[in-house]
């Protein structure tokens, strides 16, 4: 099952790269921004509950899709870009086995349940 999930996430990662390629940004932007959603880990400085909330917000594909769709609707490319980066980063993380976090520990994720 883990391999099936990783293949699924790999394909979503590739889809995110495709969506980025449709935007009018140079590729170096992708390389600079792809790790930016990990800023959500900063909540762990306060405690694991807040850390899980901030991390999960930045790694939630539904949030990413909402940003992307709003960007399309209001025709603001940077909002589309935010959605695409969030989506692609979440797929990349899950492809490597990093899931959404439970409040008790950074290492307790939805992929391990």
N, C-alpha and C positions, 0 to 999 in steps of 0.2 A: 504494500500500500504506500509506503514512503516513497518508493521510486515513481509510482503513478502520480503522486502529489507533486513531486519535484519536476516531473516532465510537464505537468499542467502549469506549474509556476514558470518554468522555462519558456513555454509558449506564450504565457502572458507577458513575460519580460520582453520577448521578441516583439509582441504586439505593441508594447509601450515604446520600444525603439522605433517601430514603424510610425506610430502616431507622432513621435517627436520629429521624425524626418519630414512629415507633412508641414510642420510649422516652419516659419521663416527665421530660424535661429541657426547659428553656426554650431558645428558639432562639439566644439570645445565647451560650449555652455552645458551640454549634456554631461560631460565629464566632470565639470565643476559642481554641478547641482545634484548629481545622482546620490551623493552621500548626505546631502543637507537634511533630509528628513530625520536622520539620527539625532538631530538637535532635540528631538522629543525625549531623549534619555536624560536631559537636564533636570527633569522633575524628580529623578531619583536622588538628587542632592538633598531634597526636603525629606522625602520618605518613599517607601515602596508603593504605597497607595496612589499618591500623586504622580509618581514616576510611571506607574502603569497607565494612568489616565492620559498623561501627555504623550507617552510612547505610543499607545494604542490609537490616539487621535491621528498622529502623524503616519501611522502604518495601516490605517483602515482603508481598504479599497473603496468602500462606499463613499467615504469622505472625498477620496481622490476623484471618483466619478462625478460627484456633485460639483466639485470645483471645475472639472473639465467641461461639464454640460453648461454650467453658468457662464464660463468663458466663451463657449460657442454661442450661447444665447445673447449675451451682451456684446459679443464680438470684441473681446479684449484678450489678445494673444497671451499676455503674461498670466492671466488666470487659467487659461487652457494649459499653459506650460506648467503651472503649479500642480494641476490635476494629473498631468501626464507623468511628471517627476514623482509625485507621491505614489501613483499606481505602479510605475515601473520599479521604484525602490522597494515597495512592499512585495512585489513579485520576486525580486532579486533576493530579499531577505528570506522569504519562505522557501525559495529554491535551495538556499543554504541551510535550511532547518531552523531559522529564527522566526518564531511565531508571535502572536499577540500575547501580551503578558497578563498574568493574574496578579492581583494586588499583594499577595503574600511574598513573592520573590521574583526577581528579574529572570531567573532561570526556569520558572514554572510557566510554560506556554501552552497555548491551545493545541499545538501540534503534538504534545506529549500526552494528551489525555486519551 
